[in-house]
Amino acid sequence: MVLESLYAATDNLVSQQFYKDGHDIIIGRTPEVSLKISNSGQIVRKFKNLFNENLNLFLDGKYLKFLNLFKKIKGIDENFIKEIYQDLELKLENLKEAKAENINTVILYSLVLNSLISSIRDLNFREAIREVKKRVKNRIKINDRRIQDELDKMFMRNDGNVSILYNISYLDTLAESFNYKKVAKVCKIQISRYINRIVNNIISANN
């Protein structure tokens, strides 16, 4: 029963606001913004399997051993793992101090899953945002603060170009991690395309 709940948590949190199951379609924060990328489903499935095939480690309390498996994901290193593990230890300590009789395994797993996914998602996206700033500054005279202000406005209103860029960057990280070179190449082309759209919007807002 617990295993089934953990499988469901994996399925939900990996695909949430990212992938439309069974369609090779990457979505933005809402399904209205989407992009079809062949074989993306295979990559998402491999990523889910990395969680699901090692759940016994998590259930046995071997949290660090479980987390170390994710070093195979591009950009996830010892420091990332330590941060997530320390955060997990702190949460467990707080639960013990609160004298929680039954620590909910599914909630704990969901918290760890969320931390891992957020870290992985942010890695390539930070690079994409740096590229946005570079391309804007190559075309107009503008400081970083002004560019960041425009980006913050886009984040606030869930701009479609930004939200799909976030998820293509995520897929690119996973594609490289699981050695799907053709998919990674397609992702990089699409990343550049959406970066240019965002650059044009920032420039238009500052003319």
N, C-alpha and C positions, 0 to 999 in steps of 0.2 A: 504493500500500500504506500509506504514512504517512498520507495523507488519510483513508483508511478507518478507520484506528486513531484518528485525531483525531475523526472523526464519532462513533465508538463511545464515546469519552471524553466528548464533549458530551452524548450521549444518556444515558449512565449517571449522570454527575455532576449534570446538571440535574434528572433525575427521581428520583434516589436519596432515599429517605425523604421523599418529597414528593408525587409524582404517579403514579397508576396508569394506565399507558399505554392509550389508547383507550377510557377509561370516563368521562371528565370527573369523576374522583374524586380528591380531595386526601386524602392519608393523613398520619397522625402518624409517629412514629418506627417504628411497626410498622403493618402493613396492617389490624390489627384495629380501629384508631381511624381512621375515615374520614368524609368528607363529600362529597356529590355537589354540584358547582357547575357549572351549564351554561356551556359555552364556555370552561371552564378549559383544555381541551386545545388550543384555538386559541391561547391566550395562551402556553402552554408551548412550542408549536411556533414561535411568533414569536420567543420568547426564544432557543430553540435556533438558529434561523436567523440571529440576530444574530451568533452565534459562527461557525456553519458557512459562512455566505456571505462571511466575511472571513478565512478561515483562511490565504489566501495571504499576507496581511500578516504573520501570525505566522511562517509558514514562511520569509519573506524577511527575518526579523529586525527588522521594523518594529513592535516591541513597543508603543511609546508610541502610535503611530497606531492600532494595534489596540485598545488599552485606551481611547483617547479616544472610540471609538464608543459606549462604555457610559455616557457622560454623558447619554444619552437616558433612562436608567433613573432614576426619581424618587429624589432624595437622593444620587445619585452625582455628586460634584463634583470640581473640580481637585485638592483635597487627597486625596481617596480614590484618585484615579488616580495621583498622585505617590507615595503610600505603597506601592501595589501595584507600581508600576514600580521604585521604589528597592529593594523586597524582591526583585524579579526580577533586577535588576542584581547584587545581593549574592549571590544563588544562582549566577548565571553566573560571577561572580568567584571564588567558592569552588570551583566545578568546574574553572576554569582553573588555580587554584593547586594543586588536587589532581591536575593534569595528566591530567584525563579526556580520553581520545583522542576518544571519541564521546559528545557530549552528547545524551542521549536526548530527542528532541523531544516525544514523547508524555508522558513524565514531567514535563518542563518545562511543557507546555501544561496538564496536569492540576493542577499546583501553582498556576498563574495562574488557572485556572478556579475552583479551590477558594477562592482569596482573594477573587475577585469575587463568587462566590455567597454566601460567608459575610458579606461586607460588606452585600450587598443584603438578605439574610435578617434581619440584625440591626437594620437601620434601623427598620422599622415595629414590630418586636417590642419594641424599647426603649420606644417610645411606649406600646404596650399594657401593659407592665409598670408604667410611670409611672401609667397610668390605674387599674390594679389597686390600687396603693398609695393613690391618691387616694380611690377608692371605699371601701376598707377604713377609712381614717381618717375618712371622713364618717359611718361607721356605729358605730364603736367607738373608744375611746381606746387608742391603740397607737402605738409609735414605729416609725420606718423599719427599725431593726435587727431588730426582732421580725418584721416583715412579711417582710424579706429572708431571715431564718432559715427561715420557713415556705416561701417560694418555693424556697430552696436544697434543702429536703427534697423538694419536688415535682420539681425538676430531677434530683435524685439517683435517684429511683425511676421516672423517665420517666413522670410523671403524664400521662394521656391528654389531659386538658383543656389542659395547658400545651403538649404537643407539637403538638396540632392548632391551637392558637392561633398558635404559631410559624409554621406553614405557611400558615394563612389570611392572616396578616400579610404573608408573602412574596408570596402570590398577589395581595393587595391592591396591593402596590407595583408588581408587574408589570402588573396590570390598568390602573392609572392611567398607567403609562408608555406602554402601547400603546393608550390611549384607549378602553378597554372600560368605559364608565361604569356600565352596568347591573351588570356583574360586580363592579366596585369597590363599588357600593352594597350588593350582597348580602354581600360580604366584610365590610363595616363592620358590618352587622347581626349577622353570625355572630361577629365579633370581640367585639362588645358582649355577646353571649350567653355566650361562653366566659369572658370577663373576669368576668361575674357569677357563674359557677360557681366560678371560682377564688377570688373574694372570699368567697363563702359558705363554702368549705372552710377558708379562713384564719380566718374568724370562728368557725366551729365548733371549730376546734383551739384557740382562745383563750378559750373560754367555760368 
